[in-house]
Amino acid sequence: MIDLEVWEEVPIQDNFKLVGTTWVFKIKTDDQHQVLKYKTRLCAQGFSQTQGFDFSKTFAPTGRLNSLRTLILFAVSRNLLFEQLDIKSAFLNAPLEEEVYLTIPQGLDSDKNTNV
């Protein structure tokens, strides 16, 4: 994430409300429980934010019900099979309307102790 320049260190100011961060570690294994890879992600502790103060709205992009019905009608009319999937990811460079200040993740060194 450092190489991708996902964040930028800035000096702490009095008017900043800091959002904490936490690491989530996961071990991916195969059917025989052999380790395939280790995964890590950094999560912002958004539960510490207050709607209307720290952010104005939340949403999850979803399709319209009529679109789903149209797809089902199309598939059924052509005797096609259905598949379902769930994508669990967020875009690292998604534009934000608000400025968000995170604490520096545990284990990463800051240039100064006064940066976030």
RAZI-V962397 format. One line per field, one symbol per residue. ss: DSSP state (H for helix, E for strand, L for the rest). psi: psi as a letter, one per 20 degrees, with the letter a starting at -180 (. if undefined). burial: b if it has 9 or more other ideal C-beta (glycine too) atoms within 8 Angstrom, else e. A space follows every 10 residues. Layout:
# RAZI-V962397
ss = ???
psi = ???
burial = ???
This chain:
# RAZI-V962397
ss = LLLLLLLLLL ELLLLLLEEL EEEEEEEEEL LLLLEEEEEE EEEELHHHLL ELLLELLLLL LLLLHHHHHH HHHHHHHLLL LLLLLLLLLL LLLLLLLLLL EELLLLLLLL LLLLEL
psi = hghilhrppq qpqhjpoppr qqqpqqppra hjkppgrpqq qpppmiiiqp phghqhqqqp pqrqhhgghg gggggghjlq qqqqqponrq phkppqhqpp oqqpqpipqq hqijq.
burial = eeeeeeeeee ebeeeeebbb bbbeeeeeee eeeeeeeeee ebebbeeebe beebbeeeee eeeeeeebee ebebbeeeee eeeeeeeeee eeeeeeeeee bbebbeeeee eeeebb
